[in-house]
Amino acid sequence: MNAIIPAPDQLAIPGPFWLFQVLLVFTFLLHVLTMNALLGGSIIAVVSYFRGKVDKNHQKLAKTIYSYLPTVIATAVSFGVAPLLFVQLIYGQFFYTSSIILGGIWLSVVLFIIFAYYSSYFMKFNHEKKINIAKYVSFSAPILFLIVASIFANNLSILEKPLKWYDLYFKSIESGENPMFHDTIIYLRLTHVLLGAIALTGIWIFLIGYFNRNKDENWSVWAKSYGLKIFLFSTLLNIVAGTLYLMAQPREIMLLFMGKNITLSILFILSLIITGFLLYITYRRKNEKFQKKEMIIITSVFSLLLLFMLIIRHQVRAAYLKDYFKLEALKFESQDGMMALFFIFFLIGTAVVAYIIKTAVFYKQKTENKKKN
């Protein structure tokens, strides 16, 4: 093992390795669903905020997104804790090193999220008021979330490349060189993530329109159509970005998708098939009414696509670290009581977050009904 890589934590992992890999992917899926909604939602909200000055449909969409955004941020942060802990548990010596290399930049994530949170609250209560500062504050949340996304992308990229640690660390100390964007591939990675977030937001807007079909049918039809158009065009762009991202990978990584690794190749092909299916159905039906069954199919298939993409991402990380990460170097000690407590509190926490979301949604609906009456 390279001497610059710290030794694994001597504390034993309290369960089988495969279990924590599954938990990492599953909890990260929950985080991605909410995190992408807040990143893409904050961007779409700005667009609708300005277009809403002349278009009532966009005005209502901006109001709807801003009303949900603070809750989505809180949910994304809550769901982000578990996968972050699992990354530290499995790849601790890599993650801590990459975080130290970023230093103050990594620690600033908390401040950026806090400021983005407050700016979202400001827009929630002031987007309809004629306050000049609102048009400037509206840009702060998407910009801050993009900065946070870029910091995480850089951290995870550094994590996967131990051979670059020495140069990145000492260059930042000796010459003050910023370790951010040390590799041009990170720009492609961020573009891929950003377009994926916008596509997921398109599905979110589609669902908002669907669940508002009995309140405002005309707006519901518009929202469903607009959401699917967002998904359609952002996904088409993401196919290009994803292809470039794949081609920019080292040759040994790229070949994994082309038969060298059967699991990755199958998942990659299935992901392409699912993407093609979603593009076909959204293009053919973007201006038509959807039944409940079709809505469930679209959201379920899209969630399956996200799951496949996350498994692929996890396998690619493992491929990057295969020469440095040795499973036998980790200590395992079954702690059934500890694991049982974890699952109990995880389920309780998930239920509490679901209750908070449900309460927020119903409170919003109740408030709107009171205003109408």
DRENDO-344131 format. One line per field, with one value per residue (C-alpha): x, y, z; residue number from 1; residue in one letter; chain. Coordinates in nm, 3 decimals, padded with zeros to 5 digits. Example, Ala and Ser with C-alpha at 12.3 -4.5 7.8 and 13.67 -1.06 7.14 Angstrom:
residues 2
xx <- [01.230/01.367]
yy <- [-00.450/-00.106]
zz <- [00.780/00.714]
i <- [1/2]
aa <- [A/S]
ch <- [A/A]
//
This chain:
residues 373
xx <- [00.000/00.123/00.279/00.079/-00.248/-00.332/-00.401/-00.767/-00.943/-00.870/-01.227/-01.412/-01.696/-02.006/-02.143/-02.080/-01.916/-02.185/-02.455/-02.287/-02.238/-02.611/-02.694/-02.460/-02.632/-02.984/-02.942/-02.761/-03.061/-03.287/-03.043/-03.012/-03.390/-03.416/-03.077/-03.140/-03.488/-03.347/-03.062/-03.278/-03.580/-03.388/-03.279/-03.626/-03.772/-03.552/-03.660/-04.027/-03.983/-03.878/-04.111/-04.393/-04.399/-04.573/-04.698/-04.943/-04.854/-04.489/-04.597/-04.785/-04.500/-04.248/-04.483/-04.522/-04.150/-04.055/-04.318/-04.166/-03.796/-03.709/-03.868/-03.682/-03.352/-03.411/-03.503/-03.197/-02.967/-03.132/-03.105/-02.746/-02.616/-02.641/-02.460/-02.187/-02.135/-02.125/-01.865/-01.655/-01.703/-01.604/-01.355/-01.254/-00.880/-00.952/-01.238/-01.062/-00.750/-00.942/-01.131/-00.804/-00.662/-00.964/-00.935/-01.130/-01.314/-01.466/-01.561/-01.731/-02.002/-02.198/-02.199/-02.304/-02.597/-02.707/-02.702/-02.886/-03.144/-03.213/-03.227/-03.488/-03.696/-03.660/-03.792/-04.072/-04.217/-04.110/-04.117/-04.461/-04.372/-04.229/-03.895/-03.604/-03.356/-03.562/-03.445/-03.085/-03.155/-03.333/-02.998/-02.822/-02.974/-02.892/-02.543/-02.471/-02.605/-02.389/-02.087/-02.174/-02.219/-01.880/-01.709/-01.856/-01.765/-01.407/-01.381/-01.503/-01.280/-00.973/-01.081/-01.057/-00.706/-00.455/-00.157/-00.248/-00.275/00.089/00.101/-00.241/-00.162/00.185/00.093/-00.189/00.054/00.360/00.205/-00.152/-00.285/-00.651/-00.705/-01.056/-01.103/-00.766/-00.890/-01.095/-01.312/-01.478/-01.643/-01.803/-01.904/-02.072/-02.250/-02.376/-02.502/-02.660/-02.853/-02.963/-03.091/-03.289/-03.433/-03.543/-03.701/-03.897/-04.042/-04.112/-04.303/-04.494/-04.598/-04.696/-04.917/-05.068/-05.158/-05.312/-05.542/-05.857/-05.775/-05.674/-05.712/-05.574/-05.261/-05.226/-05.220/-04.964/-04.741/-04.740/-04.654/-04.389/-04.230/-04.202/-04.054/-03.789/-03.714/-03.704/-03.465/-03.235/-03.206/-03.120/-02.847/-02.733/-02.687/-02.428/-02.271/-02.271/-02.106/-01.832/-01.791/-01.755/-01.503/-01.297/-01.252/-00.922/-00.920/-00.932/-01.244/-01.417/-01.360/-01.551/-01.870/-01.785/-01.773/-01.470/-01.701/-02.021/-02.222/-02.134/-02.196/-02.541/-02.638/-02.512/-02.715/-03.026/-02.983/-02.970/-03.283/-03.472/-03.358/-03.481/-03.817/-03.862/-03.769/-04.014/-04.308/-04.249/-04.215/-04.527/-04.742/-04.606/-04.922/-05.173/-05.352/-05.193/-05.372/-05.258/-05.113/-04.896/-04.779/-04.670/-04.489/-04.294/-04.187/-04.103/-03.898/-03.719/-03.637/-03.504/-03.284/-03.144/-03.073/-02.884/-02.682/-02.586/-02.479/-02.268/-02.115/-02.033/-01.870/-01.664/-01.535/-01.436/-01.254/-01.058/-00.951/-00.893/-00.512/-00.532/-00.837/-00.801/-01.100/-00.879/-00.725/-01.057/-01.163/-01.507/-01.686/-02.052/-02.248/-02.609/-02.740/-02.573/-02.704/-03.054/-03.044/-02.924/-03.213/-03.467/-03.350/-03.310/-03.671/-03.790/-03.593/-03.727/-04.083/-04.034/-03.902/-04.195/-04.437/-04.280/-04.311/-04.672/-04.756/-04.593/-04.784/-05.122/-05.061/-04.990/-05.308/-05.514/-05.373/-05.456/-05.811/-05.861/-05.743/-05.990/-06.276]
yy <- [00.000/00.352/00.508/00.831/00.645/00.624/00.287/00.188/00.266/-00.006/00.006/-00.298/-00.263/-00.394/-00.612/-00.770/-00.549/-00.613/-00.482/-00.143/-00.121/-00.181/00.074/00.327/00.298/00.290/00.588/00.780/00.718/00.887/01.177/01.209/01.224/01.525/01.684/01.690/01.830/02.123/02.190/02.167/02.316/02.626/02.682/02.628/02.852/03.142/03.093/03.082/03.376/03.606/03.454/03.475/03.852/03.800/03.440/03.330/02.961/03.032/03.262/02.978/02.734/02.969/03.008/02.630/02.553/02.829/02.703/02.354/02.441/02.495/02.159/01.989/02.138/02.011/01.667/01.653/01.742/01.480/01.209/01.312/01.218/00.838/00.800/01.038/00.821/00.504/00.656/00.741/00.389/00.209/00.451/00.641/00.671/00.801/01.035/01.202/01.259/01.416/01.636/01.751/01.839/02.063/02.201/02.521/02.477/02.155/02.312/02.602/02.364/02.415/02.793/02.774/02.546/02.775/03.084/02.895/02.781/03.137/03.272/03.005/03.116/03.477/03.391/03.180/03.481/03.762/03.636/03.790/04.122/04.405/04.408/04.501/04.289/03.973/03.946/03.931/03.696/03.457/03.372/03.304/02.960/02.794/02.949/02.834/02.484/02.464/02.560/02.289/02.035/02.130/02.092/01.744/01.648/01.761/01.583/01.253/01.294/01.348/01.047/00.823/00.936/00.875/00.922/01.291/01.358/01.451/01.710/01.857/01.893/02.046/02.271/02.416/02.477/02.601/02.806/02.848/02.665/02.580/02.200/02.254/02.149/01.978/01.767/01.884/01.572/01.732/01.990/01.706/01.534/01.850/01.907/01.548/01.599/01.937/01.814/01.508/01.737/01.944/01.626/01.502/01.842/01.798/01.475/01.657/01.933/01.665/01.506/01.845/01.903/01.557/01.596/01.938/01.806/01.845/02.199/02.376/02.153/02.401/02.467/02.096/02.015/02.291/02.182/01.817/01.913/02.164/01.916/01.646/01.890/01.986/01.617/01.547/01.824/01.803/01.425/01.463/01.710/01.478/01.193/01.408/01.517/01.160/01.030/01.292/01.211/00.841/00.906/01.126/00.839/00.647/00.369/00.089/00.247/00.305/-00.059/-00.176/-00.053/-00.237/-00.595/-00.604/-00.598/-00.793/-00.638/-00.283/-00.352/-00.500/-00.212/00.037/-00.124/-00.144/00.224/00.317/00.111/00.273/00.619/00.547/00.426/00.739/00.967/00.787/00.799/01.162/01.274/01.089/01.188/01.527/01.710/01.444/01.353/01.087/00.823/00.723/00.397/00.581/00.827/00.540/00.372/00.687/00.765/00.400/00.351/00.681/00.578/00.246/00.435/00.645/00.329/00.173/00.491/00.498/00.132/00.211/00.512/00.293/00.028/00.290/00.424/00.070/00.032/00.353/00.228/-00.140/-00.106/00.084/-00.047/-00.396/-00.557/-00.780/-00.468/-00.390/-00.544/-00.701/-00.781/-00.872/-00.642/-00.750/-00.526/-00.219/-00.297/-00.354/-00.014/00.146/00.002/00.098/00.460/00.475/00.366/00.606/00.892/00.814/00.801/01.136/01.300/01.153/01.287/01.633/01.636/01.516/01.776/02.054/01.956/01.932/02.256/02.432/02.291/02.387/02.744/02.778/02.654/02.909/03.190/03.079/03.071]
zz <- [00.000/-00.081/00.232/00.193/00.248/00.621/00.777/00.808/01.135/01.388/01.523/01.394/01.144/01.329/01.051/00.710/00.448/00.186/00.423/00.458/00.081/00.032/00.303/00.144/-00.196/-00.050/00.183/-00.090/-00.318/-00.060/-00.040/-00.419/-00.465/-00.233/-00.307/-00.683/-00.622/-00.425/-00.671/-00.983/-00.805/-00.697/-01.060/-01.208/-00.936/-01.048/-01.410/-01.312/-01.074/-01.358/-01.619/-01.366/-01.406/-01.742/-01.715/-01.445/-01.486/-01.406/-01.125/-00.959/-01.022/-00.857/-00.560/-00.531/-00.550/-00.305/-00.060/-00.063/-00.096/00.276/00.362/00.076/00.199/00.553/00.418/00.190/00.480/00.705/00.439/00.366/00.711/00.673/00.337/00.457/00.764/00.555/00.323/00.629/00.766/00.445/00.291/00.605/00.537/00.186/00.276/00.570/00.361/00.072/00.321/00.482/00.139/00.073/00.428/00.483/00.154/00.284/00.620/00.440/00.313/00.636/00.595/00.230/00.317/00.603/00.378/00.102/00.357/00.474/00.120/00.037/00.335/00.226/-00.122/00.025/00.208/-00.025/-00.386/-00.447/-00.289/-00.494/-00.314/-00.536/-00.341/-00.404/-00.765/-00.639/-00.348/-00.587/-00.747/-00.417/-00.341/-00.678/-00.681/-00.325/-00.393/-00.706/-00.496/-00.242/-00.523/-00.671/-00.331/-00.282/-00.640/-00.583/-00.250/-00.392/-00.697/-00.476/-00.265/-00.572/-00.674/-00.391/-00.625/-00.658/-00.284/-00.228/-00.507/-00.425/-00.057/-00.086/-00.376/-00.168/00.122/-00.066/-00.344/-00.217/-00.522/-00.486/-00.499/-00.638/-01.002/-01.008/-01.298/-01.598/-01.570/-01.266/-01.493/-01.691/-01.368/-01.240/-01.572/-01.559/-01.201/-01.277/-01.580/-01.383/-01.106/-01.356/-01.508/-01.165/-01.098/-01.420/-01.277/-00.950/-01.133/-01.324/-00.993/-00.845/-01.148/-01.120/-00.750/-00.818/-01.092/-00.878/-00.761/-01.082/-01.384/-01.637/-01.434/-01.362/-01.734/-01.795/-01.503/-01.612/-01.968/-01.860/-01.616/-01.879/-02.130/-01.873/-01.818/-02.192/-02.295/-01.991/-02.035/-02.404/-02.310/-02.033/-02.280/-02.454/-02.123/-01.992/-02.309/-02.282/-01.913/-01.992/-02.270/-02.036/-01.790/-01.786/-02.043/-01.782/-01.626/-01.959/-02.064/-01.757/-01.928/-02.248/-02.131/-01.903/-01.600/-01.669/-01.385/-01.482/-01.850/-01.783/-01.554/-01.813/-02.093/-01.872/-01.782/-02.151/-02.222/-01.932/-02.042/-02.395/-02.260/-02.047/-02.337/-02.566/-02.325/-02.224/-02.585/-02.700/-02.400/-02.289/-02.396/-02.292/-01.971/-01.754/-01.554/-01.206/-01.338/-01.591/-01.326/-01.102/-01.393/-01.483/-01.126/-01.048/-01.365/-01.306/-00.947/-01.080/-01.326/-01.039/-00.840/-01.132/-01.180/-00.811/-00.817/-01.124/-00.945/-00.643/-00.864/-01.048/-00.715/-00.618/-00.951/-00.892/-00.547/-00.626/-00.596/-00.266/-00.081/00.059/00.227/00.439/00.600/00.767/01.094/01.125/01.449/01.453/01.686/01.644/01.921/01.773/01.424/01.560/01.731/01.408/01.204/01.471/01.484/01.106/01.056/01.328/01.171/00.823/00.960/01.137/00.819/00.619/00.881/00.865/00.484/00.501/00.768/00.565/00.250/00.426/00.616/00.287/00.132/00.439/00.430/00.059/00.117/00.397/00.169/-00.099/00.150]
i <- [1/2/3/4/5/6/7/8/9/10/11/12/13/14/15/16/17/18/19/20/21/22/23/24/25/26/27/28/29/30/31/32/33/34/35/36/37/38/39/40/41/42/43/44/45/46/47/48/49/50/51/52/53/54/55/56/57/58/59/60/61/62/63/64/65/66/67/68/69/70/71/72/73/74/75/76/77/78/79/80/81/82/83/84/85/86/87/88/89/90/91/92/93/94/95/96/97/98/99/100/101/102/103/104/105/106/107/108/109/110/111/112/113/114/115/116/117/118/119/120/121/122/123/124/125/126/127/128/129/130/131/132/133/134/135/136/137/138/139/140/141/142/143/144/145/146/147/148/149/150/151/152/153/154/155/156/157/158/159/160/161/162/163/164/165/166/167/168/169/170/171/172/173/174/175/176/177/178/179/180/181/182/183/184/185/186/187/188/189/190/191/192/193/194/195/196/197/198/199/200/201/202/203/204/205/206/207/208/209/210/211/212/213/214/215/216/217/218/219/220/221/222/223/224/225/226/227/228/229/230/231/232/233/234/235/236/237/238/239/240/241/242/243/244/245/246/247/248/249/250/251/252/253/254/255/256/257/258/259/260/261/262/263/264/265/266/267/268/269/270/271/272/273/274/275/276/277/278/279/280/281/282/283/284/285/286/287/288/289/290/291/292/293/294/295/296/297/298/299/300/301/302/303/304/305/306/307/308/309/310/311/312/313/314/315/316/317/318/319/320/321/322/323/324/325/326/327/328/329/330/331/332/333/334/335/336/337/338/339/340/341/342/343/344/345/346/347/348/349/350/351/352/353/354/355/356/357/358/359/360/361/362/363/364/365/366/367/368/369/370/371/372/373]
aa <- [M/N/A/I/I/P/A/P/D/Q/L/A/I/P/G/P/F/W/L/F/Q/V/L/L/V/F/T/F/L/L/H/V/L/T/M/N/A/L/L/G/G/S/I/I/A/V/V/S/Y/F/R/G/K/V/D/K/N/H/Q/K/L/A/K/T/I/Y/S/Y/L/P/T/V/I/A/T/A/V/S/F/G/V/A/P/L/L/F/V/Q/L/I/Y/G/Q/F/F/Y/T/S/S/I/I/L/G/G/I/W/L/S/V/V/L/F/I/I/F/A/Y/Y/S/S/Y/F/M/K/F/N/H/E/K/K/I/N/I/A/K/Y/V/S/F/S/A/P/I/L/F/L/I/V/A/S/I/F/A/N/N/L/S/I/L/E/K/P/L/K/W/Y/D/L/Y/F/K/S/I/E/S/G/E/N/P/M/F/H/D/T/I/I/Y/L/R/L/T/H/V/L/L/G/A/I/A/L/T/G/I/W/I/F/L/I/G/Y/F/N/R/N/K/D/E/N/W/S/V/W/A/K/S/Y/G/L/K/I/F/L/F/S/T/L/L/N/I/V/A/G/T/L/Y/L/M/A/Q/P/R/E/I/M/L/L/F/M/G/K/N/I/T/L/S/I/L/F/I/L/S/L/I/I/T/G/F/L/L/Y/I/T/Y/R/R/K/N/E/K/F/Q/K/K/E/M/I/I/I/T/S/V/F/S/L/L/L/L/F/M/L/I/I/R/H/Q/V/R/A/A/Y/L/K/D/Y/F/K/L/E/A/L/K/F/E/S/Q/D/G/M/M/A/L/F/F/I/F/F/L/I/G/T/A/V/V/A/Y/I/I/K/T/A/V/F/Y/K/Q/K/T/E/N/K/K/K/N]
ch <- [A/A/A/A/A/A/A/A/A/A/A/A/A/A/A/A/A/A/A/A/A/A/A/A/A/A/A/A/A/A/A/A/A/A/A/A/A/A/A/A/A/A/A/A/A/A/A/A/A/A/A/A/A/A/A/A/A/A/A/A/A/A/A/A/A/A/A/A/A/A/A/A/A/A/A/A/A/A/A/A/A/A/A/A/A/A/A/A/A/A/A/A/A/A/A/A/A/A/A/A/A/A/A/A/A/A/A/A/A/A/A/A/A/A/A/A/A/A/A/A/A/A/A/A/A/A/A/A/A/A/A/A/A/A/A/A/A/A/A/A/A/A/A/A/A/A/A/A/A/A/A/A/A/A/A/A/A/A/A/A/A/A/A/A/A/A/A/A/A/A/A/A/A/A/A/A/A/A/A/A/A/A/A/A/A/A/A/A/A/A/A/A/A/A/A/A/A/A/A/A/A/A/A/A/A/A/A/A/A/A/A/A/A/A/A/A/A/A/A/A/A/A/A/A/A/A/A/A/A/A/A/A/A/A/A/A/A/A/A/A/A/A/A/A/A/A/A/A/A/A/A/A/A/A/A/A/A/A/A/A/A/A/A/A/A/A/A/A/A/A/A/A/A/A/A/A/A/A/A/A/A/A/A/A/A/A/A/A/A/A/A/A/A/A/A/A/A/A/A/A/A/A/A/A/A/A/A/A/A/A/A/A/A/A/A/A/A/A/A/A/A/A/A/A/A/A/A/A/A/A/A/A/A/A/A/A/A/A/A/A/A/A/A/A/A/A/A/A/A/A/A/A/A/A/A/A/A/A/A/A/A/A/A/A/A/A/A/A/A/A/A/A/A]
//
